[in-house]
Amino acid sequence: MLRDLYQEEHRIFRESMRRFVADQVTPNVDEWEEAGAVPRELWLAMGEQGFLCPWVPEEYGGLGLGFEYSLIVNEELIRGDGFGVGVPLHSDVASPYLADYGTAQAKEKFLPGCVSGEVITAVGFTEPGAGSDLAAIRTTAVKDGDEYVLNGQKTFITNGYFADLVVVAVKTDPSAGYKGISLILVDKDAPGFSKGAPLHKMGMRMQDTAELYFEDCRVPAWHLLGEQGQGFKYMMAKLQQERIEVCIKCQVMAEQCLKEGLEFAKTREAFGKPIGFQQANAFKLAEMATDVQLGRTFLDDLIFSHIKGEDVVQKVSMAKYWLGEMVNRVAYQAVQLHGGYGFMEEYRICRLYRDVRALSIFAGTSEIMKLIISRNMGLRS
Ligand SMILES: Cc1cc2nc3c(=O)[nH]c(=O)nc-3n(C[C@H](O)[C@H](O)[C@H](O)COP(=O)(O)OP(=O)(O)OC[C@H]3O[C@@H](n4cnc5c(N)ncnc54)[C@H](O)[C@@H]3O)c2cc1C
């Protein structure tokens, strides 16, 4: 079980992360939400404390720790209201592509910066015309001597505006469908690479989300990740950890929504008693607590399987679908319990409600998760 993995060193790491969040994240979230961005100083401070990419091997400046340390960083950020800090995507989604598929030259150049916070990473897969159907991307890369030349556009890219390095999905053979997809690193100074202004979003406003443009953008050939034409395979492999990272967000945010709903229901009075003492609301909270408990049990089992290296595609897809819907259910009911106060910005539940909405959409929608689950059951819809 997951909790059996935790030792004294995990407790110490969690404690220092919790203190860091209390000092340097929570007091600033309103300002960052307003600004639509998290300052680079935060990334550098997290890097200094070992909170970025803690799994990176020591030879590249990391701590060489397990995935459970990333999980601790992710959980504590959320508990301290840093839902929109793009660190989990950097540490556990984008940087692992570099570490696992990057050339020696690329790893040497960029990985130490991923650990220190000097290199912020992003993943550029989605395009205006292709989100769920990644095989339909149209951005191309053509080999020209010892360079690749990229043309195309990406959208909705988390960390996109401040990213120093982007893992970009391209077609190196447009006639070969998903077999023609490759992954290439594009650094912020590459000629022909530009970024749009941060996009205005319903929630997670402190997280910068941007469009990226490639116009005859040139990068060295050693920026290719792995083998040409194998990009789709790499994406499918790495998407599992990305989805687990989102599942953790779903679960911890659901726990926070329940906490807010319960506290409010115990203190707010109507008709002469706390609203939580009305049986309809007490039952609602009982249902929310059951949802949250089921989620925690399933998630811990999933993470444990992932750390053991099992094939988790089916479990991940189920968890991403179920937890993404569950957190939205719990957030909706928590706002309902707050009455009009739930609609007011000064109440924490208001922002939680906005922020959870994207969780059943990004990293694979609930519908796409059900497609994967049913196909694994032999159903070809
Ligand atoms: C806040 C945010 C951050 C993001 N960050 C990133 C990022 O860092 N990098 C990145 O590459 N992308 C990112 N995305 C993009 C995200 O992954 C896509 O939005 C998502 O995969 C859905 O793609 P789409 O928006 O094109 O919707 P579409 O694929 O057009 O889907 C629209 C609707 O149709 C449904 N649908 C599509 N196909 C089927 C089907 N076969 N069966 C049933 N229903 C179907 C979908 O479920 C959805 O409900 C981000 C998105 C958001 C909102």
PDBQT file of the ligand as one rigid body, heavy atoms in Angstrom, charges set to zero:
ROOT
HETATM    1  C1  LIG A 401      -6.417  24.958 -18.714  1.00  0.00    +0.000 C 
HETATM    2  C2  LIG A 401      -5.944  24.066 -19.814  1.00  0.00    +0.000 A 
HETATM    3  C3  LIG A 401      -4.602  23.701 -19.859  1.00  0.00    +0.000 A 
HETATM    4  C4  LIG A 401      -4.123  22.889 -20.894  1.00  0.00    +0.000 A 
HETATM    5  N1  LIG A 401      -2.787  22.603 -20.964  1.00  0.00    +0.000 NA
HETATM    6  C5  LIG A 401      -2.299  21.937 -22.052  1.00  0.00    +0.000 A 
HETATM    7  C6  LIG A 401      -0.887  21.731 -22.212  1.00  0.00    +0.000 A 
HETATM    8  O1  LIG A 401      -0.075  22.118 -21.371  1.00  0.00    +0.000 OA
HETATM    9  N2  LIG A 401      -0.451  21.124 -23.345  1.00  0.00    +0.000 N 
HETATM   10  C7  LIG A 401      -1.296  20.671 -24.312  1.00  0.00    +0.000 A 
HETATM   11  O2  LIG A 401      -0.822  20.135 -25.305  1.00  0.00    +0.000 OA
HETATM   12  N3  LIG A 401      -2.641  20.834 -24.176  1.00  0.00    +0.000 NA
HETATM   13  C8  LIG A 401      -3.155  21.459 -23.080  1.00  0.00    +0.000 A 
HETATM   14  N4  LIG A 401      -4.522  21.637 -22.936  1.00  0.00    +0.000 N 
HETATM   15  C9  LIG A 401      -5.414  21.127 -23.970  1.00  0.00    +0.000 C 
HETATM   16  C10 LIG A 401      -6.285  19.965 -23.516  1.00  0.00    +0.000 C 
HETATM   17  O3  LIG A 401      -5.516  18.809 -23.338  1.00  0.00    +0.000 OA
HETATM   18  C11 LIG A 401      -7.393  19.815 -24.558  1.00  0.00    +0.000 C 
HETATM   19  O4  LIG A 401      -8.250  20.944 -24.424  1.00  0.00    +0.000 OA
HETATM   20  C12 LIG A 401      -8.192  18.537 -24.387  1.00  0.00    +0.000 C 
HETATM   21  O5  LIG A 401      -7.395  17.420 -24.686  1.00  0.00    +0.000 OA
HETATM   22  C13 LIG A 401      -9.433  18.516 -25.306  1.00  0.00    +0.000 C 
HETATM   23  O6  LIG A 401      -9.126  18.879 -26.612  1.00  0.00    +0.000 OA
HETATM   24  P1  LIG A 401      -9.979  20.034 -27.345  1.00  0.00    +0.000 P 
HETATM   25  O7  LIG A 401     -10.059  21.201 -26.439  1.00  0.00    +0.000 OA
HETATM   26  O8  LIG A 401      -9.431  20.231 -28.703  1.00  0.00    +0.000 OA
HETATM   27  O9  LIG A 401     -11.447  19.430 -27.447  1.00  0.00    +0.000 OA
HETATM   28  P2  LIG A 401     -11.989  18.441 -28.600  1.00  0.00    +0.000 P 
HETATM   29  O10 LIG A 401     -11.035  17.344 -28.820  1.00  0.00    +0.000 OA
HETATM   30  O11 LIG A 401     -12.408  19.251 -29.765  1.00  0.00    +0.000 OA
HETATM   31  O12 LIG A 401     -13.284  17.862 -27.884  1.00  0.00    +0.000 OA
HETATM   32  C14 LIG A 401     -14.482  18.620 -27.706  1.00  0.00    +0.000 C 
HETATM   33  C15 LIG A 401     -15.504  17.723 -27.008  1.00  0.00    +0.000 C 
HETATM   34  O13 LIG A 401     -15.764  16.566 -27.828  1.00  0.00    +0.000 OA
HETATM   35  C16 LIG A 401     -15.522  15.392 -27.074  1.00  0.00    +0.000 C 
HETATM   36  N5  LIG A 401     -14.957  14.360 -27.955  1.00  0.00    +0.000 N 
HETATM   37  C17 LIG A 401     -13.920  14.455 -28.817  1.00  0.00    +0.000 A 
HETATM   38  N6  LIG A 401     -13.699  13.279 -29.426  1.00  0.00    +0.000 NA
HETATM   39  C18 LIG A 401     -14.623  12.418 -28.922  1.00  0.00    +0.000 A 
HETATM   40  C19 LIG A 401     -14.914  11.026 -29.141  1.00  0.00    +0.000 A 
HETATM   41  N7  LIG A 401     -14.203  10.286 -29.993  1.00  0.00    +0.000 N 
HETATM   42  N8  LIG A 401     -15.948  10.465 -28.448  1.00  0.00    +0.000 NA
HETATM   43  C20 LIG A 401     -16.668  11.196 -27.579  1.00  0.00    +0.000 A 
HETATM   44  N9  LIG A 401     -16.450  12.512 -27.327  1.00  0.00    +0.000 NA
HETATM   45  C21 LIG A 401     -15.425  13.104 -27.971  1.00  0.00    +0.000 A 
HETATM   46  C22 LIG A 401     -14.519  15.795 -25.989  1.00  0.00    +0.000 C 
HETATM   47  O14 LIG A 401     -14.567  14.922 -24.906  1.00  0.00    +0.000 OA
HETATM   48  C23 LIG A 401     -15.022  17.206 -25.665  1.00  0.00    +0.000 C 
HETATM   49  O15 LIG A 401     -16.097  17.100 -24.759  1.00  0.00    +0.000 OA
HETATM   50  C24 LIG A 401      -5.021  22.416 -21.890  1.00  0.00    +0.000 A 
HETATM   51  C25 LIG A 401      -6.385  22.761 -21.811  1.00  0.00    +0.000 A 
HETATM   52  C26 LIG A 401      -6.847  23.570 -20.789  1.00  0.00    +0.000 A 
HETATM   53  C27 LIG A 401      -8.296  23.920 -20.735  1.00  0.00    +0.000 C 
ENDROOT
TORSDOF 0
